[in-house]
Amino acid sequence: MSNQDNSFGGPSGNYATSFSYGAPKPAEPQGGSPAMVLGSDAGAEPFVVKDTTTASFAADVIQESRNQPVLVDFWAPWCGPCKQLAPALEKAVQESRGRVKLVKMNIDDHPAIAGQLGIQSIPAVIAFKDGQPVDGFMGAVPESQIRDFIQKVAGKDDGKGQLEEALAAAAEARAAADLQTAADIFDAVLQQYPDNLDALAGLADLLFEAGDVAGAEEILAKVPADAKDTAALSAVKARLTLAKQAASLGNPAEFEARLAANPKDYQARFDLAMIQNGLGQRQEAADNLLAIVKADRTWNDDGARAQLLQFFEAWGMTDEVTLATRRKLSSLLFS
């Protein structure tokens, strides 16, 4: 994810902060491979320009073309136009961000395949798809013509597939506690799609987790006024609201002392739950609110239950504490 030219490949510096905790980012591949790394899609294996041989052609081209189109560049070291074509071809393939792959075949060392395909002059680029040659061109054509050729072979790219892959990769990185990688991906997505609500919510949530409340609020301020909130965005906003409420309440020891003196001091129990949630003590916060619901549903106009519902929104509907507390709340309400 470090390639500068990749659309979603790494941090651009406009949004993301540095995280001092979480799993370390995987080390970048070191040298030793004959392949030349061009770039990578977020969450995908690095894309390479690969040299092939007669023996490996079936695997590198025929089989691989069943996954996505493969362009084969037939060339030779003595060919001047081949040297002119190569940089433009590699750049256009790189910009396709994995929609096509590029394989190079030196016909001096491996003439059999070119002979079977009837290639009589080079450079020649043949596109393979689903195991078959489907199109091609010859000569050192302009870069614009190469891009048109790739679009013809691979189809129009609206970016949606790559965007979805990037967001999925960010979610996977976060699940693995690799928070810096997740932040880098969200940051890179926002460079091309500054109004993407999932990326805005994801990055804001990471900043909140890192203790940068101001940074999270700054990200949320970029959400278009007319945009419809996603569930993730609503959850981040709820977490920020709850954190502010908890911060204004003070020291939890004060409320614990009040409860020790009077277990029916529901306001103290409610405020303690708010502080506990702000400290990340979700189970303790839920238990205190459930205790109020069990003792007195009418307290503060059923305020304890209403606050639990707000917690559920902030924690997420699939959070373990949310699920367990929902079951307990239903048991209390319908028993």
N, C-alpha and C positions, 0 to 999 in steps of 0.2 A: 504493500500500500504506500510505497514511498516514491513511486514514479511521478515526476513533476507533471508529465503531460496527461496522466490519466484523469478522467473527469471526476471520479470519486476516489482518487487514489491516495490522498493524504491531506494534511492540514494546510490551510492557506493563511491562517493567522487572523482572520477577521472575527471569528467567534470563539474558537475553542480555548479553554484554559488548560493548564498542565495539571495532571493529577499525580499526587505523590503516593498513592496507594493503589492496590489492585495488582493483578497478575502482570508480569512484564510482557512486553510485546515480543512475539517470536522473532528470532534473529533472521535477518535477510539472508537469502541464499548466497553462499560464497562462490568463488571462482572454481573452475575445474570442469564445468560443463561446456561442450562445444557449441551449445545453443546461445544465441544472443537474446537476452531479455529485453523486450520492447516496452512492456507495460503490463498492467493487470487490472482486471475488474475487481471491485470490492467483493471479498469473499470468494474469489475464484483463483485458480492456479495462474501463475504468471504466464502471459502469452509470450511465445518465442518465435523467432525466425529459425527454422530448423533445416539443416542440411540433410538430404536423404541419399540413399544409395539404391541400386537395383534390388538388393536383398530386402531393404526396409521399406521400399515404396508401398507395398501392399498395406502395411500397418500405418505408416505415416500419412498416406494419402487416401487410399481406397477405404480403409476402415474408418479413419478419422473423419472423412467427408460424410459419414452417416450421422455425425454429431452436428457439424456445421460445415459450410463450404470451405474447401481448401484450394488456395491458389498455388500452382506449381510454376516456379520461375526457372525455365531452362536457360542456362547461361554457360559461358566458358571464360577462362582467365584472359584470353587474348582479345575478347570482344569488347570494343570501345562502347558501342551503344548499350551493352549490358551494364557497364559501369555507370552510364548516365541514368539508366532506368532504376537501378537498385535503390538509391536513396529515396526517390519519389514513391516507389512501390512500397518500401518498408514504412514510410511515413503514413501513407494512405491506409495501409493495413493496421498500423498502430491506432490511427484515429477511428478506425471502425470498432475499437474496443471489444474485440472478441467475436464480432459477427462473422469474420472470416479468419482463417489461419494461412500462413505463408510458409511454403516449403521450397527450398532451392535445390536444384539438381545440376551438377557440373557434367555436361554432356561429354567432355573429354574423358573423364574418369568413368562415366556411366552412360554410354550411348544407347543402350538397348531400348529403354522406355521411349526416348525421343524418336527412335526409329520406328517403334511400333505405332506411335501416334502420328507418324508422317510429318514430323517437324523438319523443315528443310532450311530454315533460317532462324537466327536468334538475335536479340532476346525474344523468347516466346513465353507467354503466360497462359496457362490452361487452368480453368476452374473446374474442380470436381465437386459433385454433389450427389449424395446417396450412392456413392461408389462408382459414378460414371462421369466422364468428361462432358460438360454441358455448354461451355463457351470459352472464348479466348481472344487474345490479340497478340500482334507481333510488333516489334519495334519499340524505340524509346519514346513512348507517347507522353503527353503532358500529364501532370498530376491531376488536373481536373478531369481528364478522360479516365484516369485510373479510378477516381472516386465514383464516377458515373458507372463504371464497370462493376465495382464492388456493390453499389446499390442495386444494380440490375440482377446480380447473382444472389445477393443476400437479402434483398428486399429493403424497403424503407425503414429506417430506424427512428422511432418516435421517442426513444429514450426511456419508455415506461418500464421495459423489462430490466434494464440496467438499474434504474432507480429502485425498483422493488428488490433487486438483489442486494443493492447497497444498504437499504434499510434493514433487510433481513440479516446481513452481515454485522451491522451495528448491534442489532438485538442479540445476536449470537455472541459477539464480543463482550457485551455487558453481562450476559448470563454466565460467561466464563470469568467474570471479574476483571476483564481487560478493559478498564474504563477509558484509558487513554486512546486505545484504538477505536472504541465506540465513538468517543468525542471527535476524533479525527475524521471519521467517516461522516458523521452528521455535519461537521463543519464543511467538508468538501461538497456534500450534497447541497448545502445552502448557498454555495457559490454559484451554482447553476439554477437552483430552484429556491430562491430566497423566501418564497411564500409557502414552502412545503410544511404543512402543519405537523406531520409526523416527525420530521427532522427538528423542527423548532421545539416541539414538546420533548423529544429525546434529549436534546442538548441542554435545555433548561432544567430537566430533571437531574441530569448528571451534575450540573453546576450546583443545584440545590443540595444534592448528596455530598458534594465536596465542601459544603458550607458557604458557598458563594451565593447568598440570597440576592444580592444586588445584581450579580451577573445573570441569574435566572430571570429576574424581573426585566432586565434589559432585553433578553432574548424574547420574552413574551410580549414586550412592547412592539416587537416587529411584526406581530400577527396582524394581518389586515383587519380593519374594523368590521368589514362585511363578511369575514370568513366564518364558516360554521365550525365550531369547536369539535375536535375529535375526542374520543374517550380519553386518550393519553393527555391531551392538552387540558381537558377539564380536571383530570387528576392532579396535574402539576399545579394548576391554579388553586385547587383545594388544599394541597399540601402547603403552599405558600401562605394561604390565609390562616390555616391552622397553626403554622409556625409563628406567625405574628401574634396570634391570640395567646399562644402559650408563653411567648417571650414577655408579654405584658403582665403576666400573672405573678411572677416572682419565684420565691424559693419553695420547692415542694415540701421541705421539712415543716414549714408553717402549717400547711394543710394536713399533713400527716399527724401533727400534734393536735390539731382541731378534731380530727376524726378519732384519735385515741381518747379524747375527752368526751366526744359525743358522736357515736357511730351514725346517728341520724342527721348529721350536718351534711345534707345532700349537696349544698352549694360547695362546701369544701371538697367533697368527693368528686363533684363534677370538675371543679377547677384543677384538682390533682390529676384527673384523667387527661385534661387538656395538656398539662405540663408533661405528663408521661408520654403522650403521643409525640410531643415536640422533641422529646429525648430519644425517640425511637422505641419506646417500651410499649409496643402495640397491645400485647396480650394484657398487660397490667391496666392500660387505659380502657380496654374493652371490658375487662372484668369489673372495674369500678362503675362504668355506666350500666352494665347489666345488673349490678347490685341495686342501683337506683330504680331501674325499671321493675325489678322484682319486688322492691319494698314499697314503691309508690309511683304507679304509672302516671298519676295526675300532677306530680311535681313539675313546676315550671312549664305547664301546658305540654306535658309529655316530652320535655326538652332533652332528656337523656336518650330516648329512642331516636329523636331527630338528629342528635349529635352523632350517634352511632352510624346513621345512614350517611352522614357527611364523611365520617371516617372511612366507611366502605368505599366511597367514591375516590377518596384520596389514596387509599391503599391499593385499590384495584379489585375488580370483581373476582379475580382468580387467586388473590393473595390467600395464604393458608389461614391467617388470623381472621380475615374477612369471612371465609367459608365456615370456619368453626363457630365464629360469633353469630353469624346468620342463623345457624342451626339452633344455637342456644336461645337466641332472641325469639325465633319462631316457637320454640317449646314454651317459653314464658308467656307469649302472647296468646297462644291457642290451647294452653293446658287447662 
